[in-house]
Amino acid sequence: MSGITSTLVVEANGPVLHVRLNRPAVRNAFNEELIAELTSWAQGIDAGAGARAAVLEGAGKVFCAGADLSWMSKTIAYSREDNVRDARAMATMFDALDRLPIPLICRVHGAALGGGVGLAAVCDIVVAAENATFGFTEVRLGIIPAVISPYAIAKIGRSAARELFLTGARFTAARAKEIGLVHAVASEDDLDRVVAEYVAGILASGPEAVAAAKAMIAHVSDGRVTDVGAHTADAISARRVSAEGQEGMRAFLEKRKPSWTEGLE
């Protein structure tokens, strides 16, 4: 799946999709069009269609600076109903990205602010440049990080959310890693190499197993241990008897590479 729109560029490199926010003049800030196009892309991904991972990145000097000022200026005149519709559109986008059936890796450089931090929060793996800046800056504008809060709190926890949501303070990539928002920090020159290492790890794994593991994480995270026990037992049983699971276990026992790694050398 490849394509270019006015706000989004999607390029396929074998089984890996590179999805680039393409509004560098406004630091890749959100407007209605970008929200709609990201939603459409995410909802259109089929786990069985060949794509096995996606990398989300930003054009220009900044990953994503949050909301577009011209878009925000329009929302000032919105009615409550208009604002509800607007917020639900963004909520649908984050939900679609969160439910993506393939791993989503976020490559952060420059800054991730407001909704840009929300993008990082819904990604499975986040790699940030060591000089990148983060911030839940909404309260500085008299609003709150409402739509992104379920994903952000799931990543950073209540304690960090209380500090960062309530102050709107900007924080470093090192701090973002400390609280669980970011998984790896690298120099800007090394950013692509670290992303590529994560991609390689995903491609070396069974694609069905990766999708099943991602679905299991969502299910288990939303339930109690006593409620998910049967689900997890069923999940591993299904994987063990699946064709992919059988191939993976046999390859390990036979000291050979599994079939899904063919052509990846």
N, C-alpha and C positions, 0 to 999 in steps of 0.2 A: 504494500500500500504506500504510494507516494503521491504527493500533491503539493501545490502552492496556492495559498489564498492571500488576501491582503494582510492578514494578521498571523498566519500560521504556515510553517513550512514543514512538510513531512517527507523524509527521505528514507528509503529502505536500503540497508547495507546487508544483503543476505537475509538472515532471520531477525536482524535487529533494526528497529525503527528509530530514527532520530527525529524528534518532534521539537521544533524550534519556534518559540514565541518570536514574532517578527514585527515588532513595533519599536525598533531601537530609538527612534526620535523622541519617544515618550517613555523611555526606559522599560519598554514592554509592559506598560500599565494596562490594566483591564478596561475594556469597554464592552458594550453589548455584543459587538461582532466577535471579539476574541472569545468571550464566554460561550457564545453559540457555536463557534467553530471547534473549540476544545471539547465541548460536550458532544458534538456530532462525531468527532474523531474517536473519542473514548467509547461511545455507545456503538460504534461501528466495528470495533475490534472483535474478531472471532478467534478464539484460542486454537481452533483447528485449521486455520487458514495459512499457516506457515510462519507467522511472526512469533518469536519466542521471548523477546525482551524489547523494551522501549526506553529510550533515554530522552528526558525532558530537559531542554536547555533554553537559553535566551540569546537573541542576537544583540550585538553591540557591547556596551560596557557594563550592563547591569542585567541580572537574571530577571527580576520582576519587582517593580517599585510599588505594587499595590494597585490602587484605583486611579484611572485617568482623570486629571483635573477637569477636563471639559465634560466628561461623563458625570463627575461629582457635581459640577455646577448645574447640570440639568436636574439631578435628583433633589436639589434643594427645593425645587418647585413641585415635586411629586406629592400626590396625595398619599394617604396611608395605604390605600389599595394599590397605587402605582409602586410604592416601595415594597409591599409584600410580593407583588409579581416579580419585581426586580431581584429581590433577595432570593426568591424561590428558584429563579433561573440560575443564580450562582450556586445555590445549594445543590441543584441538579448536576451542575458541572463537577463539583467536588465529589459528589456521590458516584458519578460515572467514572471518574479517575480512580477513586478508592476501590471500586469494584472491578477495575480492569483485570481481565483473566490472565494476563501475562505480567511478569515483574516490571515495575516502573522505577527507573533510576533517575534521580534528580541531580543535575550538574549545576551547582550554584556558584556564580562569580559576581563580583561587584556588590550587589545587595539583594536581599529578599525581605520585603517589607509588607505589612498588612496581609492582603490576599496572597502575596508572593510567598510568605511563610506558610500560608495554608497549602500552597502547592507542594512545598517541601514536606509538610505533614502528611499528605495523602500518598506520598511516594514510598515504595518499599525500602529503597536504599537511597541515601543522600550523601553526595560527595561535595564538599565545599572548598573553595579556595581559602587559603589561610588569612587573606585580607578581606574576606567577604563580611558584610554587615547584615545583621538580622534585627527585626523589631516588630512587635505587635503594637503598632503605633496608633491604633484607632482612637484610644482615649484622649490622645493629644488633640484630636479633632472633635471631641465631644461625642463620639460614637463608641461602639464596642466590637470586638472581634467575634461576633455572634455566629455567623455561618461556619467559620473555620474552627470554632471552639471544640466540637466533638473530636476532630482529628488531632488538633494541637494538644488537647489535654491528654488524649490517649498516648501521645508521643512523649510529652514532657512531664506529665503528672500535675497534680493539684498545687503542690508547693511552688514549683517554678511558674505555673500559670498565675498564681496569686501575685507573685513578684512582678512578672513581666507584663501581664494583662493590665494590672492596676497602675503601673508607672509609665507604660509606653516606652520604656527605656530601650535603646538600641544595644545590641550585644554582639560579641565577636563569634567567629566560627569555632574557636576553642570552647567558649561557653556553650554554644549550640551543641557541640559534641558531648560536653559534660552532662547536659540535661537530656540527651537522647534524641534530639531533633536531627542531628547530623551523625553519620556513621564513620566518615573518614574526612580528614582535613589534609590538603596538599597545597604545594605552591601552584601558582597559576600555570607554570610551565609543565607541571606534573599532573595536572587535573585530568587530562584525557587518558593518560596511562592508568591512573587509578580506576577511572570509570571502566576502561577496557578490561581491567582485571576482574571487576565484578561481573561484567558481561560474560567473560570467559568462564567464570564459575557457574553461571546460570546455564550456558550452552553445554557445559560438560555434564549437566544433570538431566535426568529424564524430563522431557517437557510436560508430560501428563502429571508426573509426580510433583513438579514445581507448581503447576496450577492447582493440584489437589492440596498441597501444603499451604498455599496462599489462602484458599477457601477455608481450610481448617483453622488457620490463625484467626480469621474473621469470626468464625463460628464459636471457637473456644473463648475468645476475648469477650464476646457478648454474653456468655453464660456462666453459671456456677459450675464448680468442679463436679458436683454430684449430678448435674444435669447433662454434662457433656461427656461423661464416661462412656456411655453407650455409643455416642457419635464417634469418638476417637477410636474405639475398638472396631467399629464398622469401617472406619476410614482406612485404618492400616490393613485390615483383612482384605478390603477391596483392592488395595494397591498390591498386596502380596500375590494375589491370584490373577492380576491383570497381565496382559502380554508384556507391557513395558516393565512391570515389576519382576516378572519371571526372567526377562532378558537381562535386567540389571543384576539380579542376584546370581544368575548363571555366569555372566561375564566376570563378576568378582571372583567366583569360585574357580573359574577356568583361567583366571589371570589374563584376561584380555579386555579391550575397551568395548563398551556397549555400543550397540548399533547406532544410537542417536548422535554419536560423536563423529560418524563417518563424514568426511569432507570438511571437517573443521580445522584440520592441521594447517 
